[in-house]
Every structure is written in C-alpha cells, then in structure tokens.
Amino acid sequence: SIFTYLLFRYGFFGVVLYFYILVMSIIHCFKIVKALGSKSRYYSLYLSIFLWLVTIPLLSIGNNFTEQIRISFFYYMMLAFIGASYYRFVLNGYKN
C-alpha cells in the first residue's frame, strides 16, 4: 500500500506532501478542463488525465502504484504537464 510505504519511508510529512501534490494536481486539471470546454481539441486529453489522477488513491490501496519503475516517470511527467498547462490555459486565458 502506498500509504504505509510513504509513512515508513518519508514519515507523516511525506504522506501529507504526497497527497497535497496529488490533490492540487487534480484541482488544477479540473480547472483546465473547465477552461477548455468540451469543444476544444485538447478536452479529451485533459479529461483523461483528470480521471487517471482521481483513480490514483484507489489504485494505491493495493500496492505502491506511482512508485513502480514503469509508472513513476509517467506520473511525474503528467504532474509537470498539468503545471505547465495550468499556466497556459487558466492563468493566461485560453483562446481557440
């Protein structure tokens, strides 16, 4: 379980920080989806990223999902992608 793994490896602060970053990424991705609207060609990409981020806490109950070698690079790349896109689409205002 990711919860016990993070608690053992990084302590309580690590668990809080992990979920803070995850929740902020979910909120930012939701704002991006709202800013784009369903007519945008990027809508399905950001909606799928949003849904994937929402399922991570459920997937992490059984194992340390985001700390596996195959997934960890993809996971952190998606977090960076959301951060850059939030700046581009929400803060700067998206124009079709």
MDAnalysis code that builds the backbone (N, CA, C; Angstrom):
import MDAnalysis as mda
import numpy as np

u = mda.Universe.empty(288, n_residues=96, atom_resindex=np.repeat(np.arange(96), 3), trajectory=True)
u.add_TopologyAttr("name", ["N", "CA", "C"] * 96)
u.add_TopologyAttr("resid", np.arange(1, 97))
u.add_TopologyAttr("resname", ["SER", "ILE", "PHE", "THR", "TYR", "LEU", "LEU", "PHE", "ARG", "TYR", "GLY", "PHE", "PHE", "GLY", "VAL", "VAL", "LEU", "TYR", "PHE", "TYR", "ILE", "LEU", "VAL", "MET", "SER", "ILE", "ILE", "HIS", "CYS", "PHE", "LYS", "ILE", "VAL", "LYS", "ALA", "LEU", "GLY", "SER", "LYS", "SER", "ARG", "TYR", "TYR", "SER", "LEU", "TYR", "LEU", "SER", "ILE", "PHE", "LEU", "TRP", "LEU", "VAL", "THR", "ILE", "PRO", "LEU", "LEU", "SER", "ILE", "GLY", "ASN", "ASN", "PHE", "THR", "GLU", "GLN", "ILE", "ARG", "ILE", "SER", "PHE", "PHE", "TYR", "TYR", "MET", "MET", "LEU", "ALA", "PHE", "ILE", "GLY", "ALA", "SER", "TYR", "TYR", "ARG", "PHE", "VAL", "LEU", "ASN", "GLY", "TYR", "LYS", "ASN"])
u.atoms.positions = np.array([
    [0.838, -1.178, 0.000],
    [0.000, 0.000, 0.000],
    [0.887, 1.247, 0.000],
    [0.524, 2.231, -0.794],
    [1.315, 3.456, -0.891],
    [1.276, 4.233, 0.426],
    [0.186, 4.090, 1.154],
    [0.040, 4.835, 2.403],
    [1.071, 4.383, 3.428],
    [1.203, 3.084, 3.625],
    [2.187, 2.585, 4.587],
    [3.610, 2.746, 4.058],
    [3.783, 2.623, 2.746],
    [5.106, 2.815, 2.147],
    [5.604, 4.234, 2.382],
    [4.764, 5.219, 2.122],
    [5.161, 6.611, 2.326],
    [5.374, 6.927, 3.798],
    [4.506, 6.380, 4.639],
    [4.651, 6.619, 6.075],
    [5.956, 6.029, 6.600],
    [6.295, 4.826, 6.161],
    [7.533, 4.190, 6.612],
    [8.760, 4.898, 6.047],
    [8.705, 5.266, 4.777],
    [9.895, 5.816, 4.127],
    [10.095, 7.306, 4.388],
    [9.004, 8.094, 4.355],
    [9.131, 9.553, 4.453],
    [8.491, 10.155, 5.698],
    [7.736, 9.381, 6.442],
    [7.096, 9.887, 7.645],
    [5.765, 10.564, 7.342],
    [5.189, 11.125, 8.379],
    [3.880, 11.762, 8.248],
    [3.926, 12.937, 7.274],
    [5.001, 13.706, 7.307],
    [5.143, 14.848, 6.405],
    [5.149, 14.404, 4.942],
    [5.782, 13.273, 4.658],
    [5.810, 12.743, 3.298],
    [4.438, 12.336, 2.800],
    [3.638, 11.735, 3.666],
    [2.270, 11.348, 3.291],
    [1.440, 12.582, 3.001],
    [1.539, 13.591, 3.861],
    [0.787, 14.826, 3.663],
    [1.227, 15.525, 2.377],
    [2.520, 15.600, 2.151],
    [3.038, 16.249, 0.951],
    [2.626, 15.513, -0.317],
    [2.670, 14.181, -0.296],
    [2.276, 13.378, -1.449],
    [0.822, 13.657, -1.832],
    [-0.058, 13.631, -0.832],
    [-1.469, 13.837, -1.134],
    [-1.795, 15.301, -1.420],
    [-1.027, 16.225, -0.872],
    [-1.215, 17.635, -1.201],
    [-0.911, 17.872, -2.682],
    [0.193, 17.332, -3.159],
    [0.549, 17.482, -4.572],
    [-0.488, 16.814, -5.457],
    [-0.956, 15.649, -5.059],
    [-1.964, 14.941, -5.846],
    [-3.272, 15.720, -5.905],
    [-3.737, 16.219, -4.772],
    [-4.994, 16.973, -4.734],
    [-4.879, 18.277, -5.516],
    [-3.759, 18.965, -5.384],
    [-3.575, 20.206, -6.151],
    [-3.536, 19.932, -7.650],
    [-2.936, 18.827, -8.050],
    [-2.912, 18.464, -9.468],
    [-4.306, 18.145, -9.980],
    [-5.099, 17.476, -9.170],
    [-6.480, 17.170, -9.564],
    [-7.283, 18.461, -9.710],
    [-7.126, 19.378, -8.776],
    [-7.853, 20.652, -8.844],
    [-7.417, 21.461, -10.058],
    [-6.125, 21.528, -10.308],
    [-5.633, 22.281, -11.468],
    [-6.087, 21.647, -12.774],
    [-6.081, 20.337, -12.834],
    [-6.535, 19.661, -14.051],
    [-8.026, 19.897, -14.270],
    [-8.808, 19.908, -13.215],
    [-10.233, 20.199, -13.342],
    [-10.454, 21.620, -13.851],
    [-9.661, 22.566, -13.365],
    [-9.775, 23.946, -13.846],
    [-9.388, 24.058, -15.313],
    [-8.403, 23.276, -15.733],
    [-8.013, 23.268, -17.142],
    [-9.151, 22.727, -17.997],
    [-9.762, 21.641, -17.549],
    [-10.880, 21.050, -18.295],
    [-12.029, 22.052, -18.398],
    [-12.316, 22.755, -17.306],
    [-13.377, 23.767, -17.347],
    [-13.021, 24.918, -18.274],
    [-11.771, 25.354, -18.259],
    [-11.362, 26.483, -19.098],
    [-11.380, 26.126, -20.576],
    [-11.056, 24.878, -20.902],
    [-11.018, 24.481, -22.301],
    [-12.413, 24.335, -22.891],
    [-13.318, 23.743, -22.161],
    [-14.655, 23.483, -22.695],
    [-14.657, 22.236, -23.562],
    [-15.832, 21.683, -23.761],
    [-15.940, 20.396, -24.470],
    [-15.694, 20.511, -25.968],
    [-15.642, 21.689, -26.513],
    [-15.415, 21.865, -27.954],
    [-13.938, 21.909, -28.323],
    [-13.075, 21.996, -27.348],
    [-11.641, 22.090, -27.606],
    [-11.079, 20.738, -28.037],
    [-10.045, 20.769, -28.852],
    [-9.434, 19.522, -29.280],
    [-8.582, 18.897, -28.176],
    [-8.234, 19.652, -27.146],
    [-7.455, 19.141, -26.013],
    [-8.331, 18.602, -24.884],
    [-9.628, 18.754, -25.000],
    [-10.546, 18.408, -23.916],
    [-10.417, 16.938, -23.505],
    [-10.413, 16.031, -24.454],
    [-10.375, 14.604, -24.115],
    [-9.052, 14.213, -23.454],
    [-7.947, 14.843, -23.856],
    [-6.654, 14.560, -23.228],
    [-6.666, 14.954, -21.756],
    [-7.103, 16.170, -21.474],
    [-7.082, 16.640, -20.091],
    [-8.149, 15.965, -19.243],
    [-9.260, 15.592, -19.839],
    [-10.275, 14.850, -19.093],
    [-9.755, 13.467, -18.712],
    [-9.037, 12.815, -19.622],
    [-8.485, 11.501, -19.300],
    [-7.394, 11.600, -18.234],
    [-6.576, 12.644, -18.276],
    [-5.567, 12.842, -17.230],
    [-6.247, 13.101, -15.890],
    [-7.306, 13.904, -15.899],
    [-8.058, 14.176, -14.671],
    [-8.611, 12.885, -14.079],
    [-9.222, 12.050, -14.904],
    [-9.795, 10.800, -14.408],
    [-8.709, 9.848, -13.913],
    [-7.556, 9.835, -14.567],
    [-6.458, 8.988, -14.115],
    [-5.947, 9.454, -12.754],
    [-5.824, 10.768, -12.572],
    [-5.362, 11.295, -11.288],
    [-6.354, 11.001, -10.170],
    [-7.643, 11.046, -10.483],
    [-8.659, 10.773, -9.468],
    [-8.604, 9.318, -9.012],
    [-8.248, 8.405, -9.919],
    [-8.225, 6.989, -9.545],
    [-6.957, 6.570, -8.798],
    [-5.950, 7.407, -8.764],
    [-4.687, 7.017, -8.113],
    [-4.857, 6.644, -6.636],
    [-5.625, 7.384, -5.815],
    [-5.780, 6.931, -4.425],
    [-6.428, 5.548, -4.309],
    [-7.357, 5.234, -5.198],
    [-7.980, 3.908, -5.162],
    [-7.013, 2.828, -5.627],
    [-6.229, 3.119, -6.651],
    [-5.264, 2.145, -7.148],
    [-4.122, 1.932, -6.164],
    [-3.864, 2.906, -5.329],
    [-2.738, 2.824, -4.391],
    [-3.055, 2.048, -3.128],
    [-4.277, 1.612, -2.969],
    [-4.621, 0.824, -1.779],
    [-3.915, -0.526, -1.814],
    [-3.875, -1.156, -2.974],
    [-3.290, -2.490, -3.077],
    [-1.788, -2.516, -3.169],
    [-1.186, -1.544, -3.834],
    [0.270, -1.521, -3.960],
    [0.737, -0.085, -4.139],
    [2.048, 0.082, -4.192],
    [2.581, 1.433, -4.370],
    [2.611, 1.752, -5.865],
    [1.484, 2.140, -6.369],
    [1.228, 2.312, -7.797],
    [2.159, 3.321, -8.450],
    [2.343, 4.481, -7.867],
    [3.138, 5.526, -8.507],
    [4.634, 5.382, -8.261],
    [5.051, 4.449, -7.425],
    [6.469, 4.261, -7.152],
    [7.066, 3.096, -7.933],
    [6.288, 2.460, -8.788],
    [6.842, 1.407, -9.628],
    [7.686, 2.042, -10.725],
    [8.701, 1.348, -11.145],
    [9.640, 1.905, -12.113],
    [8.948, 2.285, -13.410],
    [8.009, 1.493, -13.860],
    [7.356, 1.762, -15.132],
    [6.422, 2.965, -15.062],
    [5.822, 3.213, -13.941],
    [4.801, 4.247, -13.818],
    [5.360, 5.551, -13.265],
    [6.392, 5.514, -12.480],
    [6.826, 6.711, -11.774],
    [7.241, 7.832, -12.719],
    [7.958, 7.523, -13.797],
    [8.351, 8.560, -14.754],
    [7.116, 9.167, -15.404],
    [6.165, 8.343, -15.800],
    [4.926, 8.821, -16.422],
    [4.129, 9.688, -15.449],
    [4.056, 9.270, -14.197],
    [3.296, 10.006, -13.187],
    [3.874, 11.407, -12.980],
    [5.177, 11.514, -12.797],
    [5.785, 12.823, -12.565],
    [5.793, 13.684, -13.825],
    [5.831, 13.051, -14.985],
    [5.703, 13.792, -16.236],
    [4.303, 14.392, -16.357],
    [3.285, 13.639, -15.952],
    [1.911, 14.154, -16.003],
    [1.721, 15.316, -15.026],
    [2.346, 15.250, -13.855],
    [2.246, 16.359, -12.908],
    [2.883, 17.622, -13.485],
    [4.024, 17.482, -14.136],
    [4.672, 18.636, -14.770],
    [3.836, 19.155, -15.940],
    [3.230, 18.263, -16.684],
    [2.374, 18.633, -17.810],
    [1.162, 19.432, -17.324],
    [0.576, 19.022, -16.222],
    [-0.559, 19.743, -15.643],
    [-0.127, 21.118, -15.170],
    [1.035, 21.210, -14.531],
    [1.523, 22.506, -14.063],
    [1.757, 23.484, -15.197],
    [2.390, 23.023, -16.258],
    [2.648, 23.889, -17.415],
    [1.343, 24.263, -18.124],
    [0.435, 23.331, -18.231],
    [-0.831, 23.594, -18.911],
    [-1.722, 24.520, -18.099],
    [-1.642, 24.422, -16.783],
    [-2.435, 25.321, -15.940],
    [-2.025, 26.767, -16.196],
    [-0.744, 26.988, -16.306],
    [-0.255, 28.333, -16.602],
    [-0.742, 28.793, -17.979],
    [-0.668, 27.899, -18.955],
    [-1.020, 28.280, -20.327],
    [-2.519, 28.494, -20.518],
    [-3.337, 27.581, -19.998],
    [-4.767, 27.629, -20.290],
    [-5.596, 28.404, -19.276],
    [-5.211, 28.375, -18.024],
    [-6.043, 29.016, -16.996],
    [-5.517, 30.421, -16.663],
    [-4.251, 30.521, -16.341],
    [-3.714, 31.816, -15.929],
    [-3.582, 32.806, -17.085],
    [-3.177, 32.331, -18.251],
    [-3.041, 33.217, -19.410],
    [-4.332, 33.346, -20.200],
    [-5.295, 32.494, -19.962],
    [-6.548, 32.527, -20.704],
    [-6.386, 31.839, -22.042],
    [-7.208, 30.839, -22.272],
    [-7.121, 30.052, -23.500],
    [-8.009, 30.659, -24.557],
    [-7.449, 30.843, -25.731],
    [-8.220, 31.364, -26.860],
    [-8.135, 30.345, -27.977],
    [-9.288, 29.957, -28.505],
    [-9.324, 28.951, -29.574],
    [-8.654, 29.413, -30.832],
])
